[in-house]
Amino acid sequence: MELYPLAVKADAFSLDHNGSEEEKPMNGIATSQMLLAVFEREKGEYRVRVQNQILCINDTKYKLQEIYGIGNSVEGDSDENQGKECVICLSEPRDTTVLPCRHMCMCNGCARHLKLQRHRCPICRQPVEQLLEIEVSNSTDE
């Protein structure tokens, strides 16, 4: 297997009234996103595997991480094996992510009860350090 490092950086700048780039940040906020990846060649096929994504706002850097199960929480985005419901009560929509494993699998009510009782993720059984409630918009009117 052949590996080639790949880094992509995108900076956001505002445009002046003539459509040309100005040398000032957009809305006064310096924003950029970096994608760190590996370009692989295996058995004659090429593909890109993302290693990290970093969002920079002014001088603060944020590492972006995937939340497992958030795609199934959005209307019209579920597959046959997983629904949009909480894996515990099976009636409320999923809106809470377990940290550090990042499984979004429970409603807020069940997550609060689980943290008090078992203190483990119902998907991977990893200890719960924090719960992160995420508001998921199911409306298509924007």
Sequence and secondary structure as in RCSB ss.txt:
>XXXX:A:sequence
MELYPLAVKADAFSLDHNGSEEEKPMNGIATSQMLLAVFEREKGEYRVRVQNQILCINDTKYKLQEIYGIGNSVE
GDSDENQGKECVICLSEPRDTTVLPCRHMCMCNGCARHLKLQRHRCPICRQPVEQLLEIEVSNSTDE
>XXXX:A:secstr
 EEEEEEEEEEEEEE TTS EEEEEBTTB EEEEEEEEEEEETTEEEEEEEEEEEEETTEEEEE   BTSGGGST
T   SS  SB TTTSSSB  EEEETTTEEEE HHHHHHHHHHT B TTT  B  EEEE         
